[in-house]
Amino acid sequence: MMVLYLILILAFGFFSTYWDMKKGIIKNKVIVIMLITAAFAHFSTIFLSPSSINLLPQFMLNLGFSIFVGLLLWVVSIWPAGDAKLFIAYSSLIPLDLFGHHGQLFISFDFLINTFVPIFFAMFVFLLIKSKPSEIKKSLKFTFNPYMILMTFIVLAGFMWFIIKAFAFLGVFLNYFTMIIILFVIMEIFNKIVPINMEYIYAFLVILRLILDYRTFFTLGYAYELIGMIFAFVIVRYFVIDLGFYGFTVPKKIEDLEPGMCLAEGIAESKEKGVKYEKKRLLYFSILQALRERGKGKFIHSVSFEGLNKEDVEKLKKLRREGDIPFDDIMIHVKTPFAAFLFIGILLTITFQTNFIAYLKAIYF
């Protein structure tokens, strides 16, 4: 039955990747067909091998986890709604056989790693090649700001330790890259939802961790591990995203804007006397940010992964014609074919039956 699953994934993978690169969207009917096909494949597996029915609870738990993660990463602006739904659809196509001998309760963890690690590696290499030395220097200065390094140390040394313990209690043991992804997501959630200053809480957690786990904390092995995690996290969280503003954006005349385009610079009300509107860099998109910014009356257009709507485009063009917007061009994001990376991720997951990093580590180390 593994061959059947692989054929289905290849068929949907090539189709969704082609459609995403050509149209920039994943249609809902494709997602529905994938889910129905997955159900048919699973029932066929159970029919041919009745003992496989014992794997259904584990599969359903994993699918529930995938739905939760997919929605969560959409809310915190890691990916748009279409890619979140595609992640869930691919997760539903994970063969039942993988749950029978897989040590990881949530195989979608491996799916995430197999998707995001290649993405960040590809982005990192692409940006280093494409970016100007002055842009790289500016992003490095932004990334290795002493305050950011200190806060990253505090968060990893304290807050992340409690997260690791919580997952271990649930029977889920995190590897290096999974921790980076989870920390990235959790910090984004807290920064956008929690109304209080989290810095004091992070500092308190470090002190508490020192009291509870001082024997491990003050060891050379943990020091090496912590330094590596700090470096990896700031590169992913700050350097790649900041440099991506230069590498994955292009200028566009306001009169040429179209619905669906994602602005890399938002147009907001200006505090400068005599100037109505100004440009502000946008590094993140999320429903929460959109509601917060619109509530404050800052941005005069929608801020989301879905991009500008028709009303936004008409409004911006009208304000430009009337002279209220004092600039001709604005930066927009270049569409990234995320469906291709999800396709690669699910193929790696089924091929290695784990994340490819753990597979390589098991072979060579």
HELIX and SHEET records of a PDB file:
HELIX    1   1 MET A    2  LYS A   23  1                                  22    
HELIX    2   2 ASN A   28  LEU A   48  1                                  21    
HELIX    3   3 PRO A   50  LEU A   55  5                                   6    
HELIX    4   4 LEU A   56  VAL A   75  1                                  20    
HELIX    5   5 ALA A   81  SER A   92  1                                  12    
HELIX    6   6 LEU A   96  PHE A   99  5                                   4    
HELIX    7   7 ILE A  107  LYS A  130  1                                  24    
HELIX    8   8 PRO A  133  THR A  143  1                                  11    
HELIX    9   9 PRO A  146  ILE A  154  1                                   9    
HELIX   10  10 VAL A  155  PHE A  159  3                                   5    
HELIX   11  11 MET A  160  PHE A  169  1                                  10    
HELIX   12  12 TYR A  176  ILE A  193  1                                  18    
HELIX   13  13 MET A  198  PHE A  217  1                                  20    
HELIX   14  14 LEU A  220  VAL A  234  1                                  15    
HELIX   15  15 ILE A  235  VAL A  240  3                                   6    
HELIX   16  16 ILE A  241  GLY A  247  1                                   7    
HELIX   17  17 ILE A  254  ASP A  256  5                                   3    
HELIX   18  18 ILE A  287  LYS A  296  1                                  10    
HELIX   19  19 LYS A  310  ARG A  321  1                                  12    
HELIX   20  20 PHE A  338  PHE A  352  1                                  15    
HELIX   21  21 PHE A  356  TYR A  364  1                                   9    
SHEET    1   A 2 THR A 249  LYS A 253  0                                        
SHEET    2   A 2 ASP A 329  HIS A 333 -1                                        
SHEET    1   B 2 GLU A 265  GLU A 269  0                                        
SHEET    2   B 2 TYR A 277  ARG A 281 -1                                        
END                                                                             
